Amino acid sequence: MNAYFPQSTGSVFNLGLHTGFMLARRVVQRPEFQWHDAAVEQLNELVALERGWDGYQAGPVRFDTASFALQMLESSCSEDTPCPQIVPGSDGDLQIEWHFAGGDIEVHVRGPLQVSAWSCINGAEQELELTNDFTVLAQWISSIAVPQVAAATAA
C-alpha cells in the first residue's frame, strides 16, 4: 500500500558548539496522538480510491483536500481526541464526523480553506464556514470528547 501521508516523526537535535554550549533545535514533526495513525490510514485509503468507487463516476478524495484535512485535525484535536469517522464525497471532498451521547460534529472539507462545520451539542446547533482558524472546532471537539475520555478512563 502506498503511503501518501508519512507517519515518521522528527526529533530534537543538539548542536554542540566549540564553546561547550548546547543549543536545542526543533524540527517539524508529526504529533503522536491516538487518533493520528488511524486518520492517516483512512485518508490514504480515500486518496487511493478508484474512479467510480460510488457506483457512478466519483473520483478519489483529492490529495490537497486530504492533506488540508489532516492539518486541520492536527490543529483542532488533542492527544486524547477519539478518531473521527472520515468518509469520501463524490466531488473529491470529504466529511469528518464525531458522534457522542453529548453531541455531534460534522465537518465538510470541500478543499483547502473551504470548510463547513456543524455541531449539535447538548441540543444547541451551530453552523459555520471556516477557512484557516479552527479554534471553534477545537472547542466543540473538546466539549464532547472530554466527557467520553473521562467515562472510558473511569470504566
Backbone torsions as a table, in degrees:
resi	resn	phi	psi	omega
1	MET	NA	131.4	177.9
2	ASN	-77.3	137.1	178.4
3	ALA	-101.1	116.2	178.6
4	TYR	-84.6	-30.8	-179.7
5	PHE	-115.9	105.1	-178.4
6	PRO	-63.2	148.2	-179.7
7	GLN	-105.0	9.3	-179.2
8	SER	-73.3	157.5	-179.9
9	THR	-117.8	155.0	173.5
10	GLY	-85.1	-169.5	179.3
11	SER	-156.0	178.1	178.1
12	VAL	-99.3	132.0	-179.9
13	PHE	-112.8	140.8	173.6
14	ASN	-100.0	127.8	179.0
15	LEU	-104.9	111.2	-179.9
16	GLY	-81.2	128.6	176.6
17	LEU	-103.0	161.0	-177.5
18	HIS	-61.5	-18.3	-178.8
19	THR	-82.6	-4.3	-177.4
20	GLY	87.7	-2.1	179.1
21	PHE	-78.9	132.6	178.9
22	MET	-102.7	129.0	179.5
23	LEU	-114.6	123.6	178.0
24	ALA	-85.8	131.2	178.9
25	ARG	-113.5	131.6	179.6
26	ARG	-100.8	136.4	178.0
27	VAL	-120.8	160.0	179.6
28	VAL	-63.2	135.4	178.8
29	GLN	-146.3	158.6	176.8
30	ARG	-82.4	139.5	177.4
31	PRO	-68.4	153.0	177.8
32	GLU	-107.5	65.5	179.7
33	PHE	-92.4	154.9	180.0
34	GLN	-55.0	-43.1	-172.7
35	TRP	-80.1	-18.7	-168.1
36	HIS	-60.5	-51.7	-177.0
37	ASP	-63.3	-39.3	178.7
38	ALA	-65.9	-39.9	178.8
39	ALA	-66.5	-42.5	178.1
40	VAL	-60.9	-43.3	178.9
41	GLU	-61.5	-44.5	178.7
42	GLN	-62.1	-44.9	-179.3
43	LEU	-64.6	-40.2	176.4
44	ASN	-58.8	-42.8	179.4
45	GLU	-65.0	-39.4	-178.0
46	LEU	-71.4	-34.4	177.1
47	VAL	-70.0	-28.0	-177.0
48	ALA	-92.1	4.6	-179.9
49	LEU	-58.8	146.9	175.6
50	GLU	-78.9	148.0	173.8
51	ARG	-58.2	136.4	-178.8
52	GLY	87.8	13.8	-178.5
53	TRP	-57.1	-23.3	-177.4
54	ASP	-94.4	5.0	-177.1
55	GLY	89.9	-5.9	176.8
56	TYR	-119.7	-128.3	-178.5
57	GLN	-119.6	23.2	-179.1
58	ALA	-63.8	138.6	176.3
59	GLY	-93.1	178.3	178.4
60	PRO	-69.8	168.0	172.2
61	VAL	-63.9	134.4	179.8
62	ARG	-66.6	141.6	-178.2
63	PHE	-59.5	-44.0	-178.7
64	ASP	-63.0	-34.1	177.9
65	THR	-69.1	-45.0	179.3
66	ALA	-64.8	-41.7	179.6
67	SER	-63.6	-44.7	177.6
68	PHE	-63.2	-41.6	179.3
69	ALA	-60.5	-41.4	178.3
70	LEU	-64.0	-42.9	177.4
71	GLN	-62.3	-39.7	178.2
72	MET	-62.3	-45.0	178.6
73	LEU	-63.1	-42.6	179.7
74	GLU	-61.3	-33.1	-179.7
75	SER	-85.2	-18.6	-173.8
76	SER	-104.4	-26.4	-173.2
77	CYS	-99.9	147.0	176.3
78	SER	-94.5	179.5	-178.0
79	GLU	-57.3	-39.1	-174.7
80	ASP	-103.0	15.2	176.1
81	THR	-65.4	132.5	175.3
82	PRO	-65.1	148.0	179.6
83	CYS	-65.1	133.5	178.6
84	PRO	-78.6	166.6	168.3
85	GLN	-84.0	133.7	179.5
86	ILE	-124.7	120.9	-176.8
87	VAL	-127.7	148.2	-178.2
88	PRO	-78.6	154.0	171.0
89	GLY	-106.7	163.5	-175.7
90	SER	-77.6	-9.0	-179.5
91	ASP	-107.6	21.9	-177.6
92	GLY	82.4	6.7	179.5
93	ASP	-94.9	-176.6	176.8
94	LEU	-152.5	160.2	179.8
95	GLN	-118.2	134.2	177.9
96	ILE	-120.0	129.2	-173.4
97	GLU	-138.4	146.0	169.0
98	TRP	-127.9	134.0	177.7
99	HIS	-131.1	118.3	-179.6
100	PHE	-132.8	168.2	177.6
101	ALA	-59.3	-34.6	-177.9
102	GLY	-83.3	-9.6	-179.5
103	GLY	164.3	175.6	-179.3
104	ASP	-131.9	145.1	174.7
105	ILE	-132.9	131.2	175.6
106	GLU	-129.1	129.1	-178.1
107	VAL	-124.3	121.8	178.8
108	HIS	-104.7	112.7	179.4
109	VAL	-99.1	105.1	-179.4
110	ARG	-82.7	-25.2	-179.6
111	GLY	173.4	178.6	177.4
112	PRO	-57.1	132.1	178.3
113	LEU	65.3	17.3	179.7
114	GLN	-130.0	88.9	-172.7
115	VAL	-131.0	130.6	170.3
116	SER	-106.9	133.0	-179.2
117	ALA	-128.6	138.5	179.3
118	TRP	-134.5	140.2	175.0
119	SER	-138.7	150.7	170.0
120	CYS	-134.0	100.0	-176.3
121	ILE	-119.0	120.8	-176.8
122	ASN	51.9	39.5	176.6
123	GLY	84.5	-8.2	-180.0
124	ALA	-96.1	119.9	179.8
125	GLU	-94.5	145.9	177.1
126	GLN	-146.2	138.7	178.0
127	GLU	-132.9	133.7	-176.3
128	LEU	-138.2	154.1	167.2
129	GLU	-103.9	127.7	-176.7
130	LEU	-122.5	153.9	175.9
131	THR	-121.6	-70.4	-177.0
132	ASN	-131.3	-1.4	177.9
133	ASP	-109.7	112.0	-175.2
134	PHE	-111.4	28.4	178.8
135	THR	-60.0	-45.6	-179.7
136	VAL	-63.2	-42.8	178.3
137	LEU	-60.2	-44.0	178.6
138	ALA	-60.9	-39.2	178.0
139	GLN	-65.7	-43.6	177.3
140	TRP	-58.1	-50.4	-177.2
141	ILE	-59.7	-45.8	-179.8
142	SER	-61.0	-39.5	-176.1
143	SER	-68.9	-28.3	178.4
144	ILE	-102.6	-22.9	-177.2
145	ALA	-82.8	-36.2	-177.3
146	VAL	-59.5	-47.3	177.5
147	PRO	-60.4	-33.5	179.8
148	GLN	-68.0	-42.8	179.7
149	VAL	-65.8	-42.3	179.3
150	ALA	-62.6	-41.2	179.1
151	ALA	-65.5	-40.2	179.5
152	ALA	-67.0	-37.9	179.7
153	THR	-68.5	-36.8	-178.2
154	ALA	-73.5	-24.7	-175.9
155	ALA	-72.9	NA	NA
